[in-house]
Amino acid sequence: MSQMLVGIDVSLRSHHVHFMHGEGHTLADFSVRNDVEGADTLIQKIIRTAEKNQTDQLKIGMEATDQYSWHLAHYLKAQCKKVVPHLQTAIYMLNARKVSRFKKGYDMLPKNDKIDAWVIADHLRFGRLPHEMQETLIYDALRRLTRTRFHLVHEIARNKTYMLNQLYLKFSGLRQDNPFSDTFGATSVAVIEELDPGIIADMPLEELVEFLQEKGKNRFVAPEEMAKYLKQLARNSYRLDKVMADPVNLSLSVILSTIQHMETQVKRLDKEIERMMKGIPQTLTSVKGIGPVYAAGLIAEIGDIHRFDDHHALAKYAGFVWTQHQSGEYESENTSRMRTGNKYLRYYLVQASDAIRKHDTEYKAFYQKKYQEVTKHQHKRALVLTARKLVRLVHSLLRTKQLYTPKEERRE
């Protein structure tokens, strides 16, 4: 009895497949369409080749390209279980970067689909593989929402940066020193959209105060002082020619509408994420600062916590590992974080850490300690190190399913 290895190079319209014997020689090499009929053809070829070579163990591998590999991997797992239950079948979703590095071990290999499928099959033969794929539809479904949210949040930030650049053209003083606590708050946006430096400079003070009170819903403590300061900014700002003013105003209006629409969509996603999280048992939300959305982002990317032997493995998966520079008796203290890992998991860990440090005394003290250790990039460094600390807690809570107890409430 023997082992058969199936390497699949996935793509939008077709997949190239390589069958390899456990000893390393080629059994078959072909392409199939990326649809159900193509997947059925692949299964039939697997059955015939496995019978011909008296195979009792089957390993199928493909790069984890998210969209293109998802349908095929789940279809093969379900159908192989039905059609060839006698075969010990395992499906592996391989990290594309690791496959690329494995390929570099061979000299002078060309870059084409046939070779890539062969490399994947040979990677399966050599071992050191990730955990085999499991049916995790609940995590996959949650991941669609949390990753879409990640995408929208980053697009909102990018659009806000672009909008601020446009704002300088219209109202340079407001861009340089905005008196409002939130540039994208209701009152600030009203000033940006409805007024300009010329109008503000010529507007009677009482009228400007009334405008600010109306847009701010009477929440300003000293609206007259705010109005005076706005007038000062307006007088010191550049003026736009009519030819330039109309396009800039339209550009600002469009980008602000886009930001507002995207923020509405994020709220829609948050609502659905919270609904889904009600059906997932977890204790992450027992940590003050981790709400259903951040908990969902963590759970969706981690999946089954038992895939990770300890918190070090989870930290490595998230990309919270640092390079080492050591030679002889010398070892550098200044090291940089390795640019690898799951960016989505890293994002939700960092966001959760930023929220937790505002509520939990232990994490607040740790953040402040790391903040004070350096003079450059203080917040960014402290937050990343706080997120690394959080990894240990997340790993523990997901494994034990126990509620979190703040340090000051724990028994000595």
C-alpha positions as CSV (number, residue, x, y, z in Angstrom):
1,M,0.0,0.0,0.0
2,S,1.2,3.5,-0.7
3,Q,0.6,7.2,-0.4
4,M,-0.6,9.6,-3.2
5,L,0.1,13.3,-3.1
6,V,-2.1,15.7,-5.1
7,G,-0.7,19.2,-5.7
8,I,-3.2,21.7,-7.1
9,D,-2.3,25.2,-8.4
10,V,-5.6,27.0,-8.2
11,S,-6.7,29.9,-10.4
12,L,-9.8,31.7,-11.5
13,R,-10.8,29.6,-14.6
14,S,-8.8,26.4,-14.2
15,H,-6.6,24.4,-11.8
16,H,-3.4,22.6,-12.7
17,V,-3.1,19.3,-10.9
18,H,-0.1,17.0,-10.2
19,F,-0.4,13.5,-8.9
20,M,2.8,12.3,-7.2
21,H,3.6,8.9,-5.7
22,G,4.8,8.9,-2.1
23,E,8.3,8.0,-3.3
24,G,8.4,11.1,-5.5
25,H,7.7,10.0,-9.1
26,T,4.9,11.5,-11.2
27,L,1.6,9.6,-11.6
28,A,-0.3,12.2,-13.6
29,D,-0.3,15.8,-14.7
30,F,-3.3,17.6,-16.1
31,S,-5.7,20.6,-15.8
32,V,-9.4,20.8,-14.9
33,R,-11.9,23.7,-15.0
34,N,-12.7,25.7,-12.0
35,D,-16.3,24.5,-11.6
36,V,-18.3,21.6,-10.2
37,E,-17.8,19.5,-13.4
38,G,-14.0,20.1,-13.2
39,A,-14.0,19.1,-9.5
40,D,-15.9,15.9,-10.4
41,T,-13.4,15.1,-13.1
42,L,-10.6,15.6,-10.6
43,I,-12.3,13.2,-8.1
44,Q,-12.7,10.5,-10.8
45,K,-9.0,10.8,-11.8
46,I,-8.1,10.5,-8.1
47,I,-10.2,7.3,-7.7
48,R,-8.7,5.7,-10.9
49,T,-5.1,6.6,-10.0
50,A,-5.5,5.5,-6.4
51,E,-6.9,2.1,-7.4
52,K,-4.2,1.6,-10.0
53,N,-1.4,2.3,-7.5
54,Q,-3.1,0.6,-4.5
55,T,-3.1,3.8,-2.6
56,D,-4.5,3.9,1.0
57,Q,-3.5,7.4,2.0
58,L,-4.3,10.6,0.1
59,K,-2.9,14.0,0.7
60,I,-4.3,17.0,-1.2
61,G,-2.6,20.4,-1.0
62,M,-3.3,23.8,-2.5
63,E,-2.3,27.4,-1.6
64,A,-4.7,29.2,0.7
65,T,-5.8,31.8,-1.9
66,D,-9.0,32.5,0.0
67,Q,-11.6,32.8,-2.8
68,Y,-10.3,30.5,-5.5
69,S,-9.3,27.6,-3.3
70,W,-12.3,27.8,-0.9
71,H,-15.0,26.0,-3.0
72,L,-12.6,23.4,-4.3
73,A,-11.2,22.5,-0.9
74,H,-14.6,22.1,0.7
75,Y,-16.1,20.2,-2.2
76,L,-13.2,17.7,-2.3
77,K,-13.4,17.2,1.4
78,A,-17.2,16.5,1.3
79,Q,-17.1,14.3,-1.9
80,C,-14.0,12.3,-1.0
81,K,-15.6,11.3,2.3
82,K,-18.7,10.0,0.3
83,V,-17.0,8.5,-2.7
84,V,-13.8,7.1,-1.3
85,P,-14.4,6.5,2.4
86,H,-11.8,3.8,2.4
87,L,-9.0,6.3,1.5
88,Q,-7.4,8.1,4.4
89,T,-7.8,11.6,3.0
90,A,-6.3,14.9,4.3
91,I,-6.6,18.3,2.7
92,Y,-4.0,21.0,3.5
93,M,-4.3,24.7,2.8
94,L,-0.7,25.8,2.4
95,N,0.7,29.2,3.1
96,A,1.7,30.7,-0.3
97,R,4.8,32.4,1.1
98,K,6.1,29.1,2.5
99,V,5.4,27.3,-0.8
100,S,7.4,30.0,-2.6
101,R,10.3,29.5,-0.2
102,F,10.2,25.8,-0.5
103,K,10.4,26.2,-4.3
104,K,13.6,28.3,-3.9
105,G,15.3,25.1,-2.7
106,Y,15.3,23.8,-6.2
107,D,17.7,25.4,-8.7
108,M,16.5,26.9,-12.0
109,L,12.8,25.9,-11.8
110,P,10.7,27.9,-14.2
111,K,7.5,29.7,-13.1
112,N,4.4,28.1,-14.6
113,D,1.3,26.3,-13.4
114,K,2.7,22.8,-14.1
115,I,5.8,23.4,-12.0
116,D,3.8,25.1,-9.2
117,A,1.5,22.1,-8.9
118,W,4.5,19.8,-8.8
119,V,6.1,21.9,-6.1
120,I,3.0,21.7,-3.9
121,A,2.8,17.9,-4.3
122,D,6.5,17.7,-3.4
123,H,5.9,19.9,-0.4
124,L,3.3,17.5,0.8
125,R,5.8,14.7,0.4
126,F,8.4,16.4,2.6
127,G,6.0,17.1,5.4
128,R,6.2,19.9,8.0
129,L,2.6,20.7,7.1
130,P,0.0,22.8,8.8
131,H,-3.0,21.1,10.5
132,E,-5.3,19.5,7.9
133,M,-8.3,21.5,6.9
134,Q,-11.4,21.1,9.1
135,E,-15.1,22.0,8.4
136,T,-15.3,25.4,10.0
137,L,-18.2,27.1,8.2
138,I,-19.1,29.1,11.3
139,Y,-15.6,30.6,11.4
140,D,-15.6,31.1,7.6
141,A,-19.0,32.9,7.7
142,L,-17.9,35.2,10.5
143,R,-14.6,35.8,8.7
144,R,-16.4,37.2,5.7
145,L,-18.0,39.8,7.9
146,T,-14.9,40.8,10.0
147,R,-12.6,41.0,6.9
148,T,-15.1,43.1,5.0
149,R,-15.3,45.4,8.1
150,F,-11.5,45.5,8.1
151,H,-11.5,46.5,4.4
152,L,-14.1,49.3,5.0
153,V,-12.4,50.7,8.1
154,H,-9.2,51.0,6.2
155,E,-10.9,52.6,3.2
156,I,-12.6,55.1,5.5
157,A,-9.2,56.1,7.0
158,R,-7.8,56.4,3.5
159,N,-10.7,58.6,2.4
160,K,-10.4,60.8,5.5
161,T,-6.8,61.4,4.7
162,Y,-7.6,62.4,1.1
163,M,-10.5,64.6,2.4
164,L,-8.1,66.5,4.7
165,N,-5.8,67.2,1.8
166,Q,-8.8,68.7,-0.1
167,L,-9.8,70.7,3.0
168,Y,-6.5,72.6,3.0
169,L,-7.3,73.9,-0.4
170,K,-10.7,75.2,0.7
171,F,-10.0,76.3,4.2
172,S,-6.2,76.2,5.0
173,G,-6.6,77.5,8.6
174,L,-9.2,74.9,9.5
175,R,-6.9,72.2,8.3
176,Q,-4.0,73.5,10.2
177,D,-5.8,74.1,13.5
178,N,-9.3,72.7,13.7
179,P,-11.0,74.0,16.9
180,F,-13.5,71.1,16.8
181,S,-12.7,67.9,18.7
182,D,-13.7,65.8,15.7
183,T,-12.9,67.1,12.2
184,F,-15.6,64.7,10.9
185,G,-18.1,65.6,13.5
186,A,-21.5,67.1,12.6
187,T,-20.6,70.7,13.3
188,S,-17.2,70.6,11.6
189,V,-18.6,68.9,8.5
190,A,-21.4,71.6,8.4
191,V,-18.8,74.3,8.4
192,I,-16.7,72.6,5.7
193,E,-19.7,72.0,3.4
194,E,-21.8,75.1,3.9
195,L,-19.3,77.8,4.6
196,D,-15.9,79.0,3.4
197,P,-13.2,81.5,4.7
198,G,-14.7,84.4,2.9
199,I,-18.2,83.8,4.2
200,I,-17.1,83.3,7.8
201,A,-14.9,86.4,7.7
202,D,-17.8,88.6,6.6
203,M,-20.5,86.9,8.7
204,P,-21.8,88.8,11.7
205,L,-20.5,87.2,14.9
206,E,-24.1,86.6,16.3
207,E,-25.1,84.8,13.1
208,L,-22.0,82.5,13.2
209,V,-22.7,81.7,16.9
210,E,-26.3,80.8,16.0
211,F,-25.0,78.6,13.2
212,L,-22.6,76.7,15.5
213,Q,-25.3,76.3,18.2
214,E,-27.8,74.9,15.7
215,K,-25.3,72.4,14.1
216,G,-23.8,71.5,17.4
217,K,-27.3,71.1,19.1
218,N,-26.3,73.6,21.8
219,R,-23.5,71.4,23.1
220,F,-20.7,74.0,22.9
221,V,-19.7,75.5,26.3
222,A,-18.4,78.7,24.8
223,P,-19.9,79.1,21.3
224,E,-18.9,82.8,21.1
225,E,-15.2,82.0,21.7
226,M,-15.4,79.3,19.1
227,A,-17.0,81.7,16.6
228,K,-14.3,84.3,17.2
229,Y,-11.5,81.7,16.7
230,L,-13.1,80.5,13.5
231,K,-13.2,84.1,12.2
232,Q,-9.5,84.5,13.0
233,L,-8.7,81.2,11.1
234,A,-10.8,82.4,8.2
235,R,-9.0,85.8,8.0
236,N,-5.6,84.0,7.9
237,S,-6.6,81.5,5.3
238,Y,-5.9,81.5,1.6
239,R,-8.8,82.3,-0.8
240,L,-9.7,80.1,-3.7
241,D,-10.6,81.5,-7.1
242,K,-14.1,80.7,-8.4
243,V,-12.7,78.4,-11.1
244,M,-11.0,76.3,-8.4
245,A,-13.6,76.7,-5.6
246,D,-16.5,74.8,-7.3
247,P,-14.5,71.7,-8.1
248,V,-12.9,71.6,-4.6
249,N,-16.4,72.0,-3.0
250,L,-17.8,69.2,-5.1
251,S,-14.8,67.0,-4.4
252,L,-15.2,67.5,-0.7
253,S,-19.0,66.8,-0.8
254,V,-18.5,63.6,-2.7
255,I,-15.7,62.3,-0.5
256,L,-17.7,63.2,2.7
257,S,-20.8,61.4,1.4
258,T,-18.6,58.4,0.6
259,I,-17.2,58.4,4.2
260,Q,-20.6,58.7,5.7
261,H,-22.0,55.9,3.6
262,M,-19.2,53.6,4.4
263,E,-19.6,54.3,8.1
264,T,-23.2,53.3,7.8
265,Q,-22.2,50.1,6.2
266,V,-19.7,49.3,9.0
267,K,-22.6,49.7,11.4
268,R,-24.6,47.2,9.4
269,L,-21.8,44.7,9.6
270,D,-21.4,45.3,13.3
271,K,-25.0,44.6,13.9
272,E,-24.8,41.3,11.9
273,I,-21.6,40.3,13.7
274,E,-23.2,40.9,17.1
275,R,-26.1,38.7,16.0
276,M,-23.8,35.8,14.9
277,M,-21.7,36.1,18.1
278,K,-24.8,35.3,20.2
279,G,-24.6,31.8,18.9
280,I,-20.9,31.3,19.6
281,P,-19.9,30.3,23.2
282,Q,-16.9,32.4,24.2
283,T,-15.5,34.4,27.2
284,L,-13.4,37.0,25.4
285,T,-16.1,39.6,26.0
286,S,-15.6,39.2,29.7
287,V,-12.6,41.4,29.2
288,K,-13.7,45.0,29.5
289,G,-12.9,46.6,26.2
290,I,-13.4,43.6,24.0
291,G,-16.9,43.8,22.6
292,P,-18.6,41.4,20.2
293,V,-17.0,42.9,17.1
294,Y,-13.4,42.6,18.3
295,A,-14.1,39.2,19.8
296,A,-15.5,38.1,16.4
297,G,-12.4,39.4,14.6
298,L,-10.2,37.3,16.9
299,I,-12.3,34.1,16.8
300,A,-12.8,34.2,13.1
301,E,-9.1,34.3,12.4
302,I,-8.0,32.0,15.1
303,G,-10.7,29.3,14.5
304,D,-10.0,26.2,16.6
305,I,-7.6,27.3,19.3
306,H,-6.3,23.8,19.6
307,R,-4.4,24.4,16.3
308,F,-2.0,26.4,18.4
309,D,0.1,24.5,21.0
310,D,0.7,27.6,23.1
311,H,0.5,31.4,23.0
312,H,3.9,31.6,21.3
313,A,2.5,29.7,18.3
314,L,-0.5,32.0,18.2
315,A,1.7,35.1,18.4
316,K,3.7,33.9,15.5
317,Y,0.6,33.3,13.5
318,A,-0.5,36.9,14.2
319,G,2.9,38.2,13.2
320,F,4.0,39.3,16.7
321,V,7.6,37.9,16.4
322,W,10.8,39.9,16.3
323,T,14.0,39.3,14.4
324,Q,17.2,38.3,16.2
325,H,20.6,39.7,15.5
326,Q,23.2,37.6,17.4
327,S,26.8,36.7,16.7
328,G,29.2,35.1,19.2
329,E,28.7,36.9,22.5
330,Y,27.0,39.9,20.9
331,E,23.2,40.2,20.7
332,S,21.5,43.3,19.5
333,E,18.8,44.8,21.7
334,N,17.2,46.7,18.7
335,T,15.2,44.3,16.6
336,S,12.3,44.9,14.3
337,R,9.0,43.0,14.0
338,M,9.0,40.4,11.2
339,R,6.6,41.4,8.5
340,T,4.7,38.2,8.4
341,G,1.6,36.7,9.9
342,N,-2.2,37.2,9.6
343,K,-2.8,40.9,9.2
344,Y,-6.5,40.6,10.1
345,L,-5.8,38.9,13.4
346,R,-3.0,41.4,14.1
347,Y,-5.4,44.3,13.4
348,Y,-8.1,43.0,15.8
349,L,-5.5,42.3,18.5
350,V,-4.1,45.8,18.3
351,Q,-7.6,47.4,18.2
352,A,-8.7,45.3,21.2
353,S,-5.5,46.2,23.1
354,D,-6.1,49.9,22.5
355,A,-9.6,49.5,24.0
356,I,-8.5,47.3,26.9
357,R,-5.7,49.6,28.1
358,K,-8.3,52.3,28.8
359,H,-10.2,50.1,31.2
360,D,-7.9,47.5,32.7
361,T,-5.3,48.7,35.2
362,E,-2.8,45.9,34.4
363,Y,-2.8,46.6,30.7
364,K,-2.8,50.3,31.2
365,A,0.3,50.1,33.4
366,F,2.0,47.8,30.9
367,Y,1.2,50.1,28.0
368,Q,2.6,53.2,29.9
369,K,5.8,51.3,30.8
370,K,6.5,50.4,27.2
371,Y,5.5,53.9,26.1
372,Q,8.1,55.5,28.4
373,E,10.9,53.2,27.4
374,V,11.6,54.9,24.1
375,T,11.5,58.4,22.6
376,K,10.3,57.5,19.0
377,H,7.1,55.8,17.8
378,Q,6.0,55.5,21.5
379,H,2.3,54.9,21.0
380,K,2.8,52.5,18.1
381,R,5.5,50.4,19.9
382,A,3.6,50.3,23.2
383,L,0.4,49.3,21.5
384,V,2.0,46.5,19.5
385,L,3.7,45.1,22.7
386,T,0.5,45.4,24.6
387,A,-1.2,43.4,21.8
388,R,1.5,40.7,22.2
389,K,0.7,40.6,25.9
390,L,-3.0,40.2,25.0
391,V,-2.2,37.1,22.9
392,R,-1.4,35.2,26.0
393,L,-4.8,36.1,27.6
394,V,-6.7,35.3,24.4
395,H,-5.1,31.9,24.1
396,S,-5.9,31.1,27.7
397,L,-9.5,32.3,27.6
398,L,-10.3,30.4,24.4
399,R,-8.7,27.2,25.7
400,T,-10.1,27.3,29.3
401,K,-13.4,29.0,28.4
402,Q,-13.1,30.8,31.8
403,L,-14.2,34.3,32.5
404,Y,-11.6,37.0,32.8
405,T,-10.9,38.4,36.3
406,P,-9.0,41.8,36.5
407,K,-5.8,41.8,38.4
408,E,-7.1,43.8,41.3
409,E,-10.0,41.3,41.8
410,R,-7.8,38.1,41.8
411,R,-7.0,36.4,45.1
412,E,-3.4,36.5,46.2
